[in-house]
Amino acid sequence: MTSIYDQVEKDLEARRDKHAREKARRREEVYQALPQIRDLDQNIRALGFEAARRILEDPGPEEARLVQGELESLKAMKEAILLSQGYPKDYLEDHHDCPYCQDKGYLEDGSRCSCYKQKLADQLYKMSNMEEMIKKENFATFDLTIFSDLPFGDEGQSPRDNMRAILDTVKIFLDSFPEKNDMNLLFYGATGQGKTFLSNAIARELLDRNYLVIYQTAFTLLDILERRKFHEGGKDGANALQYDLLFESDLLIIDDLGTELSNRFTQGEIFNIINTRLIRGKKTLISTNLNPGEISQAYSDRIFSRVFEKFVPMKFFGPDLRWENSH
């Protein structure tokens, strides 16, 4: 399915066209108000053609410096006039949404720009309703007071104090996210403790910082892996993109680990994803209803050791918030 790629390319083309139209409008506005700017632009263009001819005739460094000096003098004059009339000095230059690829979608080395990857991810969020989830579940809507302030069971502290400690760790994770510090997160605990909500809040925060974030439940993750391995066409189009982003995204969130059918194939694939991301310095957040003992029983020792070696485990506990909020 190439429509996702086509849509991203169309979006980038529309962005470039919009900036081209805006530049033309700004140019006409300035030319009407300041005819001398039009004359300077004509002189700059003419000098550019003349410079190319002169350098071809005499390609020495002295001629190049002379021509460059003349061009810079004209451009400085143009900037001075613009500034004196209240315009920004770059008012007539090309403007871009993305400073890295100039809205082309690709960097000079031919690799995809982060803005291109994020647009691809945005398309997938729309397909998986992730966009709606993070509108509702984010740090702006996170309410610490819904967690009980009474000591819970044998935990030795209240769910609210525990959540404060978890939020402190999450803040460190977010503040240090650009660093290659091997800090990954493991949320574990019973259903209805806020694990998914907090995962969505982290996703929203990093998306707002222009990081590439991919969210998959363990069930949909398994579906991607199975279609990649066993189904015709699984290595093309949307599924290939979903699979690649499991490795390339800045943050991969795997929610509800343990709900998928666990066998040798799924264990090997999950280990490959986690291990590859660790090697590449990519961050991962795993959320599961399983406790450490259950994780070790459900998955191989190499997955278990990898998770607990490179992940910060955080236990969620307390009354079921879903049940509490429904009464």
Secondary structure, DSSP 8 states (H G I E B T S, - for coil): --HHHHHHHHHHHHHHHHHHHHHHHHHHHHHHH-HHHHHHHHHHHHHHHHHHHHHHH--SHHHHHHHHHHHHHHHHHHHHHHHHTT--TTTTS---S-TTTTTSSB-TTS-B-HHHHHHHHHHHHHHHTHHHHHHHSSTTT--GGGS--S--TTSSS-HHHHHHHHHHHHHHHHHTTTS----EEEEEESTTSSHHHHHHHHHHHHHHTT--EEEEEHHHHHHHHHHHHHSTTTTSHHHHHHHHHHHHSSEEEEEEETSS---HHHHHHHHHHHHHHHHHT-EEEEEESS-HHHHHHHS-HHHHHHHHHHEEEEEE-SS-HHHHHT-
